[in-house]
Amino acid sequence: MFVKPADGLKILDPLRRDYLPAEGRTVTLDTYWRRRLADGDVVEATPDKPGKKA
């Protein structure tokens, strides 16, 4: 699953031991990420295609 942090939040990725980047990251949907989604700390997103400028 690909997620991005909600606006203005820094979310810890416990497996990588760093913060989820603003552009998002693919994560394994487990209890931790389900809770972040339910709390609104992260949002499910679609990864940007390589070479696409925002």
HUSULKA-V277150 format. One record per backbone hydrogen bond with DSSP energy under -0.5 kcal/mol. NH is the residue of the N-H (numbers start at 1). CO is the residue of the C=O. If there is no record, write none. Layout:
nh: [NH:NH]
co: [CO:CO]
This chain:
nh: [3:3:4:6:9:11:12:13:14:17:18:20:24:25:27:30:34:35:36:37:38:39:40:40:41:42:43:45:52]
co: [1:25:43:41:6:9:10:18:12:13:13:11:21:3:1:28:30:31:32:33:34:35:36:37:36:36:4:2:49]
